[in-house]
Amino acid sequence: MSLLQFVVSIVLFTVLGFGIGFILNMILKTTWLPVVIAVGVLVGALVYQQIVPGIWDALILGCGMAGTVASGWTIQTLRKKGYRMF
């Protein structure tokens, strides 16, 4: 994997995790459920497929999880500030 692919993958997975988590938070009206779902899907896929990720893959997946956690934190902050749609 080249450095350019690695950098683009990190940005892509972070934005993708944030976007999907944010949309699920708005639809389901729960704060941390997307994080639980993402962890469950990730662990389930790794265990079921018996995949052992390398260091680069683990960093990319970790950035995706960071995006999902950031979406939960953002929704929680918006709710505390009084935005009712969230």
C-alpha positions, 0 to 999 in steps of 0.5 A: 500500500502506498502512502497516498492510498494510506492517507486517502483511506484514513480520511475516507474511513473517518468521514464515512464513520462520522457520516453514517454514525451521525445519520443513525443518531438522527434517525434512531435518536440514540447517542452511542448506539452507532458506536456499539453497532460499529464495534459489533460489526467490526469484531464480528467480521474479523472473527467470522472471517478469521482475519488478522489485520496488519498494522496499516489496516488496524490504523485505518479501521481505528480511524473509522471508529474514531469518526463514529465516536466523534459523531456520537460526541457531536450529537451529544453536544448539539443536544446539550446546546438545545437543538431539538432535532438531534 
